[in-house]
Amino acid sequence: MNALGWIARPGAAPEPGGQVSQGAVMRQVLARLALYSDAQLDALTAVATRDMLVLLGRGAALPWVDGARYCAPDPLQRMLWLPTDVVPQLPLDLVLANLSARGASLPFLLWNEPEQVLPIGQPIQLNRASLAWLGQELE
């Protein structure tokens, strides 16, 4: 059970501002990005951990890969990014205040599976070199 409790997002999902992939889906995303032109890569930035790859960019610039999910800044709490399909059960202003008080760097992504907070304020620019580096780091 997740600590926050998550519910389906009421209403229409926001326009994606990022894509989140984990596990085998990360490798598929990297393979898809390898086919991108330099101009397409320039439209994206990334934040990565060993277990998660977050691409940031306009929805149309993000590669479509089965199994990847999407994220976006909350319309009212712009420093808080969330999945586009679910939201915490608690009021978002309280979630943001609590995580900020705990030292979370703004802006940050609050992800539900597995539940975690990921700072996204200093992404790396995607290009051939950073893509190769990510490929090595995420193997």
Solvent accessible surface area in square Angstrom, and as a share of the most:
residue,aa,sasa,rsa
1,M,234,1.05
2,N,55,0.28
3,A,101,0.78
4,L,39,0.20
5,G,17,0.17
6,W,37,0.13
7,I,77,0.39
8,A,79,0.62
9,R,37,0.14
10,P,100,0.63
11,G,72,0.70
12,A,97,0.76
13,A,65,0.51
14,P,31,0.20
15,E,128,0.57
16,P,39,0.24
17,G,14,0.13
18,G,0,0.00
19,Q,1,0.01
20,V,4,0.02
21,S,2,0.01
22,Q,55,0.24
23,G,39,0.37
24,A,59,0.46
25,V,29,0.17
26,M,6,0.03
27,R,124,0.45
28,Q,90,0.40
29,V,0,0.00
30,L,20,0.10
31,A,62,0.48
32,R,96,0.35
33,L,0,0.00
34,A,60,0.46
35,L,147,0.73
36,Y,27,0.10
37,S,55,0.35
38,D,88,0.45
39,A,77,0.60
40,Q,90,0.40
41,L,0,0.00
42,D,90,0.47
43,A,58,0.45
44,L,0,0.00
45,T,34,0.20
46,A,1,0.01
47,V,22,0.12
48,A,38,0.29
49,T,49,0.29
50,R,164,0.60
51,D,98,0.51
52,M,0,0.00
53,L,1,0.00
54,V,0,0.00
55,L,0,0.00
56,L,20,0.10
57,G,20,0.19
58,R,197,0.72
59,G,20,0.19
60,A,105,0.82
61,A,25,0.19
62,L,14,0.07
63,P,4,0.02
64,W,165,0.58
65,V,7,0.04
66,D,104,0.54
67,G,53,0.51
68,A,14,0.11
69,R,57,0.21
70,Y,52,0.20
71,C,0,0.00
72,A,1,0.01
73,P,21,0.13
74,D,11,0.06
75,P,83,0.52
76,L,157,0.78
77,Q,43,0.19
78,R,141,0.51
79,M,86,0.38
80,L,0,0.00
81,W,38,0.13
82,L,0,0.00
83,P,0,0.00
84,T,15,0.08
85,D,72,0.37
86,V,26,0.15
87,V,16,0.09
88,P,5,0.03
89,Q,111,0.49
90,L,90,0.45
91,P,73,0.46
92,L,34,0.17
93,D,81,0.42
94,L,107,0.53
95,V,6,0.03
96,L,29,0.14
97,A,61,0.47
98,N,74,0.38
99,L,25,0.12
100,S,44,0.28
101,A,92,0.71
102,R,183,0.67
103,G,60,0.58
104,A,25,0.20
105,S,62,0.40
106,L,86,0.43
107,P,32,0.20
108,F,0,0.00
109,L,0,0.00
110,L,4,0.02
111,W,2,0.01
112,N,8,0.04
113,E,102,0.46
114,P,85,0.53
115,E,54,0.24
116,Q,51,0.23
117,V,55,0.32
118,L,14,0.07
119,P,68,0.43
120,I,6,0.03
121,G,40,0.39
122,Q,173,0.77
123,P,48,0.30
124,I,67,0.34
125,Q,80,0.36
126,L,0,0.00
127,N,63,0.32
128,R,106,0.39
129,A,77,0.59
130,S,16,0.10
131,L,16,0.08
132,A,61,0.47
133,W,128,0.45
134,L,1,0.00
135,G,22,0.21
136,Q,130,0.58
137,E,67,0.30
138,L,10,0.05
139,E,163,0.73
